[in-house]
Amino acid sequence: MDKFLHDHPSKPRTKDEQQKVINRLKRIEGQVRGIQKMVEDDRYCVDILVQISAIQSALKNVGFAVTERHMNHCVSDAIKQGEGKETIEELMTVLKQFSK
């Protein structure tokens, strides 16, 4: 699935960091279920599209938060250990996928 999962050691997230991301994802999961219900109820297309847009925005924000944490911890640590070039290249590859 992800070619980067085993390339670099990561700095474990704190329980608080984990919980914040999990809470955001659970909210998004609830929004997706809401859209499923809207489709089942044959709701107006524009209303469904507005909700899809909200989910896309929420997912991007989760991605930005994870990226920020990665830069502040994993990338920063890699630079200090002399492995910054590879870690930055890896991050740039993922950000290019993220921005599609």
KOLROBA-954607 format. One record per residue (C-alpha): x, y, z; residue number from 1. Coordinates in nm, 3 decimals. Example, Ala and Ser with C-alpha at 12.3 -4.5 7.8 and 13.67 -1.06 7.14 Angstrom:
2
+---------+---------+---------+------+
|      xx |      yy |      zz | gufi |
+---------+---------+---------+------+
|   1.230 |  -0.450 |   0.780 |    1 |
|   1.367 |  -0.106 |   0.714 |    2 |
+---------+---------+---------+------+
This chain:
100
+---------+---------+---------+------+
|      xx |      yy |      zz | gufi |
+---------+---------+---------+------+
|   0.000 |   0.000 |   0.000 |    1 |
|   0.256 |   0.258 |   0.109 |    2 |
|   0.617 |   0.225 |   0.006 |    3 |
|   0.728 |   0.464 |   0.282 |    4 |
|   0.594 |   0.269 |   0.581 |    5 |
|   0.925 |   0.105 |   0.662 |    6 |
|   1.187 |   0.339 |   0.519 |    7 |
|   1.247 |   0.564 |   0.819 |    8 |
|   1.194 |   0.530 |   1.191 |    9 |
|   0.931 |   0.765 |   1.319 |   10 |
|   0.895 |   0.947 |   1.646 |   11 |
|   0.590 |   0.799 |   1.821 |   12 |
|   0.292 |   1.029 |   1.859 |   13 |
|   0.180 |   1.115 |   2.208 |   14 |
|  -0.156 |   0.977 |   2.319 |   15 |
|  -0.296 |   1.330 |   2.296 |   16 |
|  -0.170 |   1.369 |   1.937 |   17 |
|  -0.318 |   1.032 |   1.844 |   18 |
|  -0.651 |   1.114 |   2.003 |   19 |
|  -0.682 |   1.449 |   1.825 |   20 |
|  -0.627 |   1.288 |   1.484 |   21 |
|  -0.859 |   0.997 |   1.567 |   22 |
|  -1.132 |   1.237 |   1.682 |   23 |
|  -1.107 |   1.435 |   1.359 |   24 |
|  -1.122 |   1.116 |   1.151 |   25 |
|  -1.424 |   0.992 |   1.344 |   26 |
|  -1.602 |   1.321 |   1.273 |   27 |
|  -1.520 |   1.279 |   0.904 |   28 |
|  -1.644 |   0.921 |   0.917 |   29 |
|  -1.973 |   1.051 |   1.058 |   30 |
|  -1.995 |   1.308 |   0.781 |   31 |
|  -1.943 |   1.035 |   0.519 |   32 |
|  -2.223 |   0.832 |   0.676 |   33 |
|  -2.438 |   1.144 |   0.663 |   34 |
|  -2.376 |   1.175 |   0.290 |   35 |
|  -2.465 |   0.808 |   0.242 |   36 |
|  -2.795 |   0.878 |   0.416 |   37 |
|  -2.850 |   1.186 |   0.202 |   38 |
|  -2.806 |   0.975 |  -0.113 |   39 |
|  -3.040 |   0.707 |   0.024 |   40 |
|  -3.296 |   0.979 |   0.098 |   41 |
|  -3.253 |   1.115 |  -0.255 |   42 |
|  -3.154 |   1.460 |  -0.127 |   43 |
|  -3.079 |   1.752 |  -0.355 |   44 |
|  -2.749 |   1.707 |  -0.543 |   45 |
|  -2.613 |   2.048 |  -0.447 |   46 |
|  -2.666 |   1.972 |  -0.076 |   47 |
|  -2.469 |   1.649 |  -0.120 |   48 |
|  -2.193 |   1.830 |  -0.306 |   49 |
|  -2.164 |   2.089 |  -0.028 |   50 |
|  -2.117 |   1.808 |   0.224 |   51 |
|  -1.859 |   1.637 |   0.003 |   52 |
|  -1.669 |   1.965 |  -0.015 |   53 |
|  -1.677 |   1.992 |   0.365 |   54 |
|  -1.532 |   1.641 |   0.398 |   55 |
|  -1.258 |   1.714 |   0.147 |   56 |
|  -1.166 |   2.025 |   0.344 |   57 |
|  -1.167 |   1.832 |   0.673 |   58 |
|  -0.942 |   1.561 |   0.526 |   59 |
|  -0.701 |   1.822 |   0.392 |   60 |
|  -0.684 |   1.978 |   0.737 |   61 |
|  -0.603 |   1.641 |   0.894 |   62 |
|  -0.335 |   1.597 |   0.628 |   63 |
|  -0.190 |   1.939 |   0.703 |   64 |
|  -0.180 |   1.861 |   1.076 |   65 |
|  -0.004 |   1.528 |   1.015 |   66 |
|   0.237 |   1.698 |   0.773 |   67 |
|   0.317 |   1.970 |   1.024 |   68 |
|   0.388 |   1.714 |   1.294 |   69 |
|   0.603 |   1.513 |   1.054 |   70 |
|   0.807 |   1.819 |   0.963 |   71 |
|   0.851 |   1.931 |   1.323 |   72 |
|   0.959 |   1.590 |   1.446 |   73 |
|   1.059 |   1.334 |   1.183 |   74 |
|   1.208 |   1.568 |   0.923 |   75 |
|   1.376 |   1.783 |   1.186 |   76 |
|   1.528 |   1.475 |   1.352 |   77 |
|   1.645 |   1.338 |   1.017 |   78 |
|   1.817 |   1.667 |   0.934 |   79 |
|   1.996 |   1.661 |   1.269 |   80 |
|   2.112 |   1.305 |   1.193 |   81 |
|   2.240 |   1.399 |   0.848 |   82 |
|   1.956 |   1.225 |   0.663 |   83 |
|   1.762 |   1.538 |   0.572 |   84 |
|   1.793 |   1.518 |   0.195 |   85 |
|   1.628 |   1.177 |   0.170 |   86 |
|   1.357 |   1.264 |   0.419 |   87 |
|   1.274 |   1.590 |   0.242 |   88 |
|   1.261 |   1.410 |  -0.095 |   89 |
|   1.026 |   1.152 |   0.058 |   90 |
|   0.801 |   1.425 |   0.199 |   91 |
|   0.796 |   1.613 |  -0.131 |   92 |
|   0.688 |   1.296 |  -0.314 |   93 |
|   0.399 |   1.251 |  -0.073 |   94 |
|   0.302 |   1.619 |  -0.087 |   95 |
|   0.284 |   1.599 |  -0.465 |   96 |
|   0.039 |   1.307 |  -0.429 |   97 |
|  -0.149 |   1.497 |  -0.158 |   98 |
|  -0.198 |   1.801 |  -0.377 |   99 |
|  -0.354 |   1.615 |  -0.671 |  100 |
+---------+---------+---------+------+
